[in-house]
Amino acid sequence: MGDGVYDEKEALYAPIVEEIRVSPVVSRKGYLNILEEKTSGWRKQVGGVVRRPYVYMYNNEKDPVERSLINLATAQVEFSEESQALLKARNTFSVLTKHRGFLLQSLDDKEFHEWLYALNPLLAGQIR
């Protein structure tokens, strides 16, 4: 190690670095309700900001710390009328990452379409 000879064990620790450019444009900012995993209840009005390719989630408007970060390039956004009927909750959609799923609800119909459009424009176009 350190003698100029290539060691396969050292190669295992080489980081893979990928530059991701965050858009300076905020394509959506506002409030969502989120279904809490531990309580199985909706937590009202979590702050969300979409700056592609990320969604930043905050506890509230004044929270200086990002509580969740979702990479939209690798996440899957899903919406279906059947899941809304099953949940008995309007304006809901899910965002699935490799490590976690988020069930989110917009505050009204207009915001629902705006959030879906910011997260996945193709999916938003499928809404009647």
Secondary structure as GFF3:
##gff-version 3
##sequence-region A 1 128
A	DSSP	alpha_helix	8	11	.	.	.	ID=ss1
A	DSSP	beta_strand	28	35	.	.	.	ID=ss2
A	DSSP	beta_strand	42	51	.	.	.	ID=ss3
A	DSSP	beta_strand	54	58	.	.	.	ID=ss4
A	DSSP	beta_strand	68	71	.	.	.	ID=ss5
A	DSSP	beta_strand	76	78	.	.	.	ID=ss6
A	DSSP	alpha_helix	81	87	.	.	.	ID=ss7
A	DSSP	beta_strand	92	96	.	.	.	ID=ss8
A	DSSP	beta_strand	101	105	.	.	.	ID=ss9
A	DSSP	alpha_helix	109	119	.	.	.	ID=ss10
A	DSSP	alpha_helix	121	124	.	.	.	ID=ss11
###
